[in-house]
Amino acid sequence: MMNNQKLPRSVGTHSGTFHADEVTACALLLLYNLIDREQIIRTRDPQLLSQCEYVCDVGGCYDPENKLFDHHQADYQGAMSSAGMVLLYLKDQHIITPKEYDCFNANLVLGVDAHDNGRDPQIYGLCTYSNIISSFTPIKQDADDATQDKAFFEALDFAYQYLNRILNRFNYILSCREIVSRAMEKKDDCLIFEKNIPWLELFFELGGVNHPAKFVIMPAGPHWKLRGIPPTYEDKMKVRSPLPSEWAGLLEEELKEVSGIKGAIFCHKGRFISVWETYHDALKALNYVLKK
């Protein structure tokens, strides 16, 4: 059946037990307004599938030009599941940017692909997104189609909201790019931000590995924090220059006495972050550290 004879804004996916990959694939199509929720058809009937504009995780064919996204057939040897296939399609069709593609992959879809293809490590006590989607499946294994479908749409709603959060966070981080860039232009030992923003990823995207800054000062609720900058984005739990050893783990009065700063509140025992009453207190703390 030709594309123009298909049911517009529809997607076909398999009936029965569902998995994170096709749930996520459908949620991605919904998120970018390519399908309608009421046009999601769960079936294994080839005739019904042939009438759908998109087909995910069923049908035995990977053909993005014709919007077919299955990975179970023997002639497909790639690492993607239907989720990865749909995400790549969105990028190739310029529906999402390469950066959005990388964001969804890094934060979710690569893990979904690995889980569905049996490549993720099974770690006792570790619950993944794919595990959570599986938890939506009916408890009784002989559940009827109506019960399975109801559970599928509950999982779909969860996946949609999760993807939407990833997208909103991505867009917010992107909106802070200019603020971080301006702070980096000064080439100072410390980046200073007037509000609490997601700076870390942007800092390293903008060449932070070679930037001289060792610390960041920014608001922390009603207070201000002075924290160390990691050597690289991957080493988030390390810092280029730790806070003074004599501050480690101190609170309130003890930290005030040792630092000589009246607005002292807290220094983490790991010496990567400290909290101060005011901006000027945080500056005093910075000067103390730099003199050390």
C-alpha positions in Angstrom: 0.0 0.0 0.0 1.4 3.4 -1.0 2.2 6.0 1.7 -0.6 8.3 0.7 -3.1 5.5 1.4 -1.9 5.0 4.9 -3.8 6.3 8.0 -2.2 9.7 8.7 -0.5 10.3 12.0 -0.8 6.6 13.0 1.8 4.2 14.4 1.5 0.4 14.5 3.4 -1.6 17.2 3.1 -5.1 18.4 0.4 -6.3 20.8 1.0 -8.4 23.9 3.8 -7.7 26.3 5.5 -4.3 25.7 9.0 -3.2 26.3 10.8 0.1 26.8 12.0 0.4 23.2 8.7 0.6 21.4 7.1 2.6 24.2 9.9 5.1 23.9 9.7 5.1 20.1 6.0 5.9 20.2 6.6 8.6 22.9 9.2 10.3 20.7 6.8 10.4 17.8 4.2 11.9 20.1 6.6 14.4 21.6 7.4 15.8 18.2 3.7 15.8 17.1 4.1 13.2 14.4 1.3 10.9 15.6 -1.9 11.1 17.6 -2.2 9.1 20.8 -5.6 7.6 19.6 -3.9 6.5 16.4 -1.5 4.1 18.2 -2.5 0.6 17.0 -1.2 -2.4 18.9 -1.4 -5.5 16.6 0.6 -8.1 14.8 -1.8 -8.3 11.9 0.3 -7.5 8.7 -2.8 -5.9 7.0 -3.4 -3.5 9.8 0.3 -2.7 10.1 0.4 -1.9 6.4 -2.1 0.8 6.9 -0.1 2.7 9.6 2.1 5.6 8.7 4.8 4.5 11.1 5.5 0.9 12.3 7.7 0.3 15.3 9.3 -2.9 16.7 7.3 -5.2 14.5 7.0 -6.2 10.9 10.6 -7.4 10.3 11.8 -4.4 8.3 14.1 -1.4 9.0 13.4 1.1 6.3 13.3 4.7 7.6 12.4 6.1 4.2 9.1 4.3 4.5 8.9 4.8 8.3 9.4 1.2 9.3 11.5 0.6 12.4 12.0 -3.0 13.4 15.3 -4.6 14.6 14.4 -8.2 15.1 15.0 -9.5 11.6 18.2 -11.5 10.8 19.5 -9.0 8.2 19.7 -6.2 10.8 23.0 -6.5 12.7 23.1 -3.0 14.2 23.0 -2.0 17.9 19.7 0.0 17.8 16.3 -1.0 19.0 13.2 0.7 17.6 13.8 3.6 20.0 17.2 4.3 18.6 15.9 3.9 15.1 13.1 6.5 15.6 15.5 8.9 17.3 17.9 8.6 14.3 15.0 9.2 11.9 14.1 12.4 13.8 17.6 13.7 13.4 18.0 12.6 9.7 14.7 14.3 8.9 15.9 17.5 10.7 13.0 17.3 13.1 15.6 17.4 16.0 19.1 19.0 16.0 22.2 16.9 16.3 22.6 18.2 19.8 19.1 17.1 20.8 19.9 13.7 19.3 23.0 13.5 21.4 21.2 14.6 24.5 18.4 12.0 24.1 20.9 9.3 23.3 23.2 10.1 26.2 20.4 10.5 28.8 18.2 7.6 27.7 18.0 6.0 24.3 21.4 4.3 24.2 20.5 2.5 27.5 17.1 1.5 26.1 18.8 0.1 23.0 21.4 -1.8 25.1 18.7 -3.2 27.4 16.5 -4.4 24.6 19.3 -6.1 22.7 20.7 -7.8 25.9 23.9 -5.7 26.1 23.3 -3.8 29.4 25.0 -5.1 32.5 22.5 -6.7 34.9 23.5 -5.3 38.3 21.7 -6.5 41.4 19.8 -3.7 43.0 20.1 -1.3 40.1 16.8 -0.1 38.6 16.9 1.4 35.1 14.4 3.3 33.0 13.8 0.1 31.0 13.0 -1.8 34.3 10.5 0.9 35.2 8.7 0.6 31.9 8.6 -3.2 32.4 7.0 -2.6 35.8 3.9 -1.2 34.0 3.2 -4.5 32.4 0.2 -6.4 33.9 1.1 -8.5 36.9 -0.8 -11.5 35.6 1.0 -13.0 32.6 -2.3 -14.2 31.0 -3.7 -10.7 31.0 -6.1 -10.0 28.1 -5.5 -7.5 25.3 -7.6 -4.8 26.9 -5.5 -5.0 30.1 -2.3 -5.1 28.1 -3.3 -2.0 26.1 -4.3 -0.1 29.2 -1.0 -0.8 30.8 0.9 0.2 27.6 -0.7 3.6 27.5 0.1 4.1 31.2 3.7 3.3 30.4 3.6 5.6 27.3 2.4 8.5 29.4 5.3 8.0 31.8 7.8 7.8 28.9 6.3 10.9 27.3 6.7 12.9 30.5 10.2 11.7 31.0 11.3 12.6 27.5 9.6 16.0 27.9 11.6 16.6 31.0 14.8 15.7 29.2 13.9 18.1 26.4 12.9 21.0 28.7 16.2 20.6 30.7 18.2 20.5 27.4 16.5 23.7 26.2 17.1 25.4 29.6 20.8 24.5 29.6 21.0 25.8 26.0 19.5 29.1 27.1 22.3 29.6 29.7 25.1 29.1 27.1 25.7 32.9 26.6 25.9 33.5 30.4 28.6 30.9 30.8 30.4 32.1 27.7 30.6 35.6 29.1 31.8 34.4 32.5 34.6 32.4 30.8 35.8 35.4 28.7 37.5 37.0 31.8 39.9 34.0 32.2 39.8 34.4 36.0 40.5 31.8 38.6 36.8 31.8 39.5 33.6 31.9 37.5 30.9 34.1 39.1 27.2 33.7 38.3 24.4 36.0 39.6 21.9 33.1 39.6 22.1 29.3 40.0 22.4 27.9 36.5 23.4 24.6 34.9 27.0 25.7 34.0 29.1 22.5 34.2 28.2 20.9 30.9 28.3 24.2 29.0 31.7 25.1 30.6 33.3 22.0 29.1 31.5 22.4 25.8 33.0 25.8 25.5 36.6 24.7 26.0 36.6 24.5 29.8 39.3 21.8 29.9 41.8 24.5 29.0 40.3 27.3 31.0 42.2 28.5 34.1 39.2 28.7 36.4 39.4 26.5 39.5 36.2 27.6 41.3 32.7 28.8 40.8 30.6 31.2 43.0 26.8 31.2 42.6 23.6 31.4 44.6 22.5 28.4 46.6 18.9 29.1 47.7 19.1 32.1 50.0 22.9 31.6 50.4 25.9 31.4 48.2 28.2 28.5 47.4 31.9 28.3 46.5 32.7 25.0 44.7 35.7 23.6 42.9 35.6 22.9 39.2 36.3 19.3 38.0 39.3 18.7 35.7 37.0 17.3 33.0 33.3 16.8 32.5 33.7 13.0 33.1 35.5 13.5 36.4 32.6 15.4 38.1 33.5 14.1 41.6 37.1 15.5 41.4 38.2 19.1 41.6 41.2 21.0 40.1 41.9 22.6 43.5 40.3 21.3 46.7 39.1 23.6 49.4 41.4 23.9 52.5 41.8 20.7 54.4 41.1 22.6 57.7 37.6 23.3 56.5 36.7 19.7 55.6 33.4 18.7 57.2 33.0 21.8 59.4 29.7 23.4 60.1 28.6 26.9 61.3 30.6 28.0 64.4 33.5 25.6 63.8 33.9 26.8 60.2 33.5 30.5 61.2 36.3 30.1 63.8 38.7 28.3 61.4 38.0 30.5 58.4 37.6 33.8 60.2 34.5 34.4 58.0 31.3 35.3 60.0 29.0 34.1 57.2 30.4 30.5 57.2 27.7 27.7 57.0 29.2 24.5 55.7 32.1 22.8 53.9 31.7 19.3 52.5 34.2 16.7 53.9 35.1 16.0 50.3 36.4 19.6 50.0 34.6 20.3 46.7 31.8 22.6 47.9 31.2 25.1 50.7 28.2 27.3 51.5 28.2 30.9 52.8 25.6 33.4 54.0 26.2 36.1 51.4 28.0 36.8 48.1 30.6 38.8 50.0 31.2 35.9 52.4 31.8 33.6 49.4 34.2 36.1 48.0 36.1 36.2 51.3 36.2 32.4 51.2 37.6 32.5 47.6 40.3 34.9 48.6 41.2 32.7 51.6 41.6 29.7 49.3 43.6 31.6 46.6 46.0 32.9 49.2 46.5 29.3 50.3 
